[in-house]
Amino acid sequence: MRTWFITGVSTGLGRAIATAALAAGDRVAGSVRCSEDQAAFETLAPGRAHSILLDITQDDAIQPAVQRIEREIGPIDILVNNAGYGHEGLIEESTMEELRRQFEVNVFGAVAVIKAVLPQMRERRRGRILNITSMGGLMTLPGLAYYHGSKFALEGISESLGKEVKHLGIHITAVEPGSFRTDWAGRSMVRSPRSIADYDTLMDPIRARREAISGHQAGDPARLAAAIMTLVAAQEPPAHLLLGSDALRLVSEKLADLQAEFSVWRPVTESTDFPVPSDD
């Protein structure tokens, strides 16, 4: 029986992953933000579903929470950094405080949890850490700059961390979902007010389309959870895992565009090296 620590299990992808892990007979410690969600989570599997009241932006609360899980529930085998939210807003219309808050939750909170869990995994020479980033950590759309910035940051941290700890038996995977049928684009998203008319023709249709698609996305959270169970069973898990056909399509288009741009500008790129000494 494995022990999971999943942040943000009240709803959405975190809840789906927790449900799949419990169905497999594992133990799950799941973080929630309010006491009302604690009892609801624990009814999923009495004795194996353990709710942890935790705000991942409160650094001084994270280490005690992890110590409690290790002491009372079991050694953490799998960490799923799922807690996060989306911010929609044009850069010129969004505040610096909104940017700081986005990074506090999506980046700094995730890293603080990783740092609390790593010493025990390192000592045991085993562990899995799954960082739920997004296809938006590899490609971009207008109006989501703060969100993309946070997810690009977590992607880089995940990839570098994986190279630091692989020899210690710890595997890191950045999980990159596309659009799934959760509240991410609905009530869970923070939206900056519109104020600059020059952006109306760009942003108004995008915002309307994003709001309309909420609840109708192609991605099935239960199927994502099944994919996560396949991932954690793999002996050699990938550093990156795209989930969803839209994620594969959009990220592949981004990579092709990058490669084409690199090729066009290759002469300028290579012109910046010192000249290679001739053999004469």
Summary of the structure (lengths in Angstrom):
residues: 280
radius of gyration: 20.6
end to end distance: 68.9
largest distance: 79.6
contacts: 898
relative contact order: 0.13
helix: 53%
strand: 16%
